[in-house]
Amino acid sequence: MSTSPPISKRKYEEEEEEAEDSTVTPNFFAIADLILPWLTPQELSSISCTCRTLSLLSKRIATLRSSDASRSFEPLPIPFINPLQFHPHPYAFFLYTPTYLLPSSDFLRQFWGSASLSNPNPQFNFSNYFALGGRGCCCTDKCNEDCSCSVLRGSEVVTECGIGCKCEASCGNRVSQKGVSVRLKIVRVQNKGWGLFAAQFIPQGSFICEYAGELLNTEEARRRQQVYDKLARDSRFSSALLVVREYLPSRKACFRINIDSTRIGNIARFINHSCDGGNLSTVLVRSSGVPLPRVCFFSSRDILAGDELSFSYGDVRLKPEGLRCFCGSSSCYGILPSEDT
């Protein structure tokens, strides 16, 4: 009596996958590229286990996300690069905004990782946020050195043209309003997590990026920081809440800006601390017609391709539970600065 040869394990798995794929309607695959980019990494991982086709689609989305952290909001793509074999995650997941915005419970998802749409997110104009209008310069084309919205280079405050000005969007006095115009990359670094690196030579005084995220009042910032401190003690959680104080000339009062880039932010959330001040300077940029300044980074010296971008998070307050610092500078304190809430 003859018997049929046994089916190999690999062939059985392939037939099983084909059977699973056949249960998914063709109409779903036609719209999958419009649905899957809305999913979180955890949701993508779950759906990729459903069948081989969805697994391939999920991997393609992960690859596209790794190729541009800015979700096409910036003029240049900013890729994730992970050279560490023991860390399998190809990208960090967060919601992207090019500038500060008010907290909103409605902003829970964002499109990211489609091959059919090259630029799925709309072009951004920061003047739409917190704009009051009002008077600005009367330059008809591009501003010159006599413009009333003069740029104060080398100081802690820069004044740029804004929504109240008549000059063009291409005006040279709107340098921080044109998005990231230098090539950057986000690299996974041992001990420090992700870090922002230069992918080209960057001359001194170049605009790098704005520190974007949720604009918080002081009460909410202190509440969140307490939550973040607890999470950091219990796990490897890392927050990205920046507090900037602008003191009045009398030094008796200050204007405080709280920007939380932990959940919603931009590439500035990956800039690591350096105890020696780093190679970036923090500058408050004010624009005509916009009441609140923006926190921006400029290169404080020439930066070579491959160099990590860094700045000082502030004065170091030694705490027993403080996070360790791995900046590697000769003046490293060993502990990261922390906000005294």
N, C-alpha and C positions, 0 to 999 in steps of 0.2 A: 504494500500500500504506500503510495507516494504522498509526501506532504509538501506544502509550500515552504519556501525558505523563510526564516524569521525576518521580520522587519527590523532594521537597525534602529537604535535609539534616536539617532539624528534624523532619520527619515520620518520617524513617528512624530518627533517634535515639529518638523516642518509641516507635516500634514495637519497637526493640531493647530499650528499658527494660521495656516490657510483657512481652516474651518472657523477659527475665531474671526479672521478678517472678513469672511463671507457674511458674518452676522451684522457687520456694520454697513449701513446703507451707503451707496455711492454719493448721495446728496450730502452726507455729513463730511466726506473728504473734500468736497467742493468748497465748503465753507470753513473747513478746519483752520485754514491759515488766517481766518478772520476771528476765530474764537480762541484758539490756544494761546495767542500772544497776550491775552488778558489774564492768564492763569499765573499763580505764584509758583515758585520752584517746587514746593511740596505737592501742589495740585498736578503739576506737570509730571512729577515722578510717579504719582499714583496712576494717572491716565496712561503713562507709557507702559505700564504692566498689563494693560488690557489686551493689546495685540501688537504684532510686529510693525504694522503700518503706523500706529500711533506712537510706538517707541521711536521710529525713525523721524517722525514729525517733531516729537519732543526734543530729540537730540539736535535737530536742525535749528529749532528755536533757541536752544541753549547756546549753540555756536554763534548765532546772529546776535544774541545778547552779549556774548563775550567780545564781539567785534566793536561794540560801541556802547559805552556806559551812559552816554547822554541821550539815548533814544531819539537821535536825529534832531534834538533841540539846538545843538551847537553846530557851527559851520564845519568843524572838522571832527571825524570820529575819534573816540578816545577808548582804545581797546583794553581789555583785561588780559594780563599775562600771568600765568601761574607756573613757575618753574619748579615748585616744590611737589615732589611725587606723593608725599604722604598727605597732602591736603587736596582732596579730590574736587572741590568746588571750583568750577571754571569762572564764576563771576559772583559779585555781591548784589543782592537784590534790595532795591529801594525805589521809591517813587521820585521822579525827577522834576525839579523846577529850576529855571535859570536864575531866579531872584527870590527874595523873600515873599511870603504870602501869609495870610491869616489862617489859623488852624480851622479845619473843616472836617466834620465827621463824614461828609459825603465823598471826600477824596480818598477812596479805599483801593482803587485799581487804576492801572494805566497801561496802555497798549505798548508792547515791547517784544520785538522778535519776529517780524513778518518778512517773508522773502518777496511777496507780491507788491508790497507798498514800500518804496524806497525812502519816503519821507512821511511817515504816518502822522507825526505830530506837527501842529501848526507853527509857523514862525512866530517868535516871541518879540514883543515890544514892551520893555519894562515900564514905559511911561503910562501904560494902562493901569498900573498898580499905584494906588495911593496918590494919583495925580490930582492937582488942584487947578492946573492951568496957570493963569496969571501972566505977568510980563516977563520977557526974556530979551535976548539980544535981537537986533534988527538986521543982522547980516543976511544978505539976499542969497548968497551962494555958500561958500565955505568960510569959516571964521579965520581971522588973522590974529596977530599978536595984540591988536588994539581992541579985540572983542571984550565986551563987559563981563562975559563969562570966562574970564581968564583962568588957565590951568596953573595951579600953584604946585609945581613939581618939587619934590624933596621935602615937603612938609607932611604933616599927618592928616591934612584935610585938602581935598582937591575939589575944585568947582568946575562942572562941565555944563554944556548946553543941555537943555531939556525940552519938555513939551511946550513951554512957553516961548521957545526961540523959533525964528523963521529960517534958520539955516537948514541945509539938507541933512538927511540921515547919515550921509557919508562924510560929514564934517569931521575934521581931525580932532575936534574938541568933544567928541562923543566916543572916545576910545574904549571905555568900559561898557558901552551899550551895544557892542557888536558881537558879543559872545566870545568864546575861546578861539583865538586866532593863532595860537602856537601849538605845535604838535606835542601831545602829552600821552602818557600811558599809565595804567594802573597795574602795579606789579605786586605779587604776593611775596612778602619778606618774612623770613624766619623771625619769630619772637614778636614782631611788630604788626603782623597782619598785612592788610593791603596798604600800599603807599603810592603816592603820586610822583611820577618821574618825568623828566624832560626827554622827549624823543627827537629833539633838535637842539641846536645852539640857540640860547635865549639871551639877548643883550641886556645889560643892566637898564632898569627903568621900564621894562616891558610889562604890559598888563597881562596877568596870568588868568585870573578868574575872580568871580565874586563869591562870597560865602553866602550860599542860599539855603533857605529852609523856612520853617514856621516861625513867624514873628510872635513872640510871647510877651505877656506882661510879666513883671518881676515875680508876682505871686505864683503864677503857673510855672515859671522857670524854676523856682525853688522847689515846688512840689515834684516836678519831673526829675530834678537833679537828685532828690532824695531817693526816688524810685530807682534811678540809674545806678546810684552808689550801692544800693542793696543788691541789685542784679549783678554788678561787677564783682562784689564780694563772693556771691554764690556761684558764679560761672565766669566764662571768658567773654562776657558781654562788654561791648565798648560803645559808649555814647558819643555824640557829636554835638553837644550843646555849647555854643560860644557866647560868652558875655563880654561886651566891649563897653568901656566907660569913656566918655568924653567930658573932661573937666572944664569948667568955666575958668577964665583967667584968674579969678580970685581963689580957685581951688577949694571953695566952700560948698560947691554943689557940682553935680555931674549929671550928664544925660546917659542913661543906660540902655543898651540895645541887647536883647536876648534872642538869638537865632538858633533854633533846634533843627539840626540836619540829620538826626538819628533815623527817622522814618521817611521824611520827605526832604530832599536836598539836592545837591549837585556834586561835582567831582571834588569840591573843596573839602568834603567830609573825609577824604582819604589823605589829606595833608597831615603828616606826622609832626610831632614836636621835636625841637632841638634846643638843648639848654644853652647853646652859644648864640641863639637868635636865628639860626638858619640862614637861608638865602632869599627869603621873602620878607617884604615889609607890609604891614597892615595899614591900609589907608581908608579913611572915611571919604566917600565921594558924594558930593551934593550936586543936584541938577535942578535947573530952573523949573518951577512948577511942581516939584515933588518935595513934600515937606520932610520926609525922613531920608537920612543919608543911607548909603549902601556900604557894606564892609567889603573892600576889594583888596586883592593881593597884587603887588608889583615886585618884579625881581630887584633885589637890593644889590646884586652884583651880577656879573656875567655867569651864566649857567651852561655847563657843557651837556651835550647829549648823553643820556645815561645817568645823570646826577639826580638824586632824590630831592624833591622840593620840600622845604620845611620852614617852620616859623616857631616863635616862642609862644606857648600857650599862656604865659603870664608868670607871675611870681610863684616860686615854689613854696608851698606850705607843707612842711613835713608832717605827715600823718602816719600812724602805725599801720593803718589799713590802706594806705595810698598805693596806687598802681605803680609797678616798676617801670622805669624808663630805660629804653634800649637805644637811645639816639646815637650813642657811640662817640659823642664829642669829648674833647679833653676836659671840658668843664661840666660834664654830666653830674647831676645831683643824685641820680639813682632812683628818683621818684618823680612821677609826672605832676605838673601843677594841677590844682583842683580849685574849683570855685567855692569860696567861703560863703555858703548860703545862710 
